[in-house]
C-alpha cells in the first residue's frame, strides 16, 4: 500500500490538471477567433482609369450623371435592365477595403421601392451591356463613358458631371442658352454633386469677383485637382492665386460655387443677377478671353 501523502499529492496534481483543462476549454469557447468578414466594397486599379470601386467579386460600380441630386434617376425599364442597382445591407467599416470610409456610404430608396447604396451621395450601379442583362465580367469597365453620362465610381473626383434641368433662383427653367424653357444641360459639379459656375466678366486666368460681397456669394473653388471623368481633358484645368489660395480654372475660366445652392445639383445661380451672367461650367465652353 502506497503512503497516504503520495496518494493525496497525486490526487491534488490530478485535480489541478483537470481544472487547467476546464479553464482552457472555457477560454476557447468564450473567446473565439476573430470572425471572418467578407469585404463587400473595395478599390480596383486600372492603368487608364486609376482607382475605382468594385464589389466583393470585383464587379465595377458606376455613377450616373443624372443622379447629381443624390436620387436614382435610372427609372426606365431599359435603363434599369442595363444598369442594375448595387445594394448591401448593414454595411460596416470591416466590410470595406483599404482606403474606404463608412461615412462616405449611405442608402436610399428608389422610386420602385428598392434599396440602393450610395457613395459620397452618388447612387451605385453595375453595368449589364448585353440584351439578357448579364453583368460585364469582373475587372471590366466597359460602362465608362457610356452615353457621356456613366462613369466608374471613384473616391477622388475633383470634378464630376451632372445632366440636369437648369432651374434658377427665380424658380424658372432654363435651357443651355439661358433662355427660358425645358431641356437637359450637362455641367460640372464637384465630387459631391455641388454645381460649379463661371463668371462672364472674367478674363483668362483672372477673376473679376473681387469685392467682399461677390466673394461671399460666389466662393472660389479651391480644391486640388485629382480625378476627372474620362470625357474631360485634365490638361485644360489650371489654377490661379486668389487670396492666398489656388482657385481652379477650366480653359482659363475661374470656377466658383454659389452659396444659395443649398443642395446637390442645384443651379440657382444661373438666373443671378440675370440669366447667363453666371453660367454653369461646361465641357465645351470657349476659351476665356485675354
FENJO-V900384 format. One record per backbone hydrogen bond with DSSP energy under -0.5 kcal/mol. CO is the residue of the C=O (numbers start at 1). NH is the residue of the N-H. If there is no record, write none. Layout:
# FENJO-V900384
co/nh
CO/NH
CO/NH
This chain:
# FENJO-V900384
co/nh
3/7
4/8
5/9
6/10
7/11
8/12
9/13
10/14
11/15
12/16
13/17
14/18
15/19
16/20
17/21
18/22
19/23
20/24
21/25
22/26
23/27
24/28
25/29
26/30
27/31
35/37
36/38
38/40
40/56
41/97
42/54
44/52
46/50
50/46
52/44
53/61
54/42
55/58
58/139
59/55
61/153
62/125
63/151
64/67
65/68
65/163
67/70
71/73
73/75
76/80
77/81
78/82
79/83
82/128
84/126
86/117
88/91
92/95
93/96
95/40
95/41
97/100
101/104
102/105
104/120
106/118
108/110
108/116
110/113
114/110
116/108
117/124
118/106
119/122
121/123
122/119
124/86
125/62
127/129
127/136
130/133
134/130
137/140
141/144
143/146
145/148
146/149
146/150
149/65
150/145
151/63
153/53
156/227
158/191
160/189
162/164
162/187
164/185
166/174
167/267
168/171
172/168
173/181
174/166
175/178
179/175
183/166
185/164
185/187
187/162
188/196
189/160
190/193
193/265
194/190
196/281
197/256
199/202
203/206
206/203
208/210
211/215
212/216
213/217
214/218
217/259
219/257
220/222
221/248
227/158
227/159
229/232
232/234
233/236
234/237
236/251
238/249
240/242
240/247
242/245
245/242
245/247
247/240
248/255
249/238
250/253
251/288
252/205
252/254
253/250
255/221
256/197
258/261
260/262
263/266
267/270
268/169
268/271
269/272
270/276
274/277
276/279
277/200
279/198
281/188
282/285
289/204
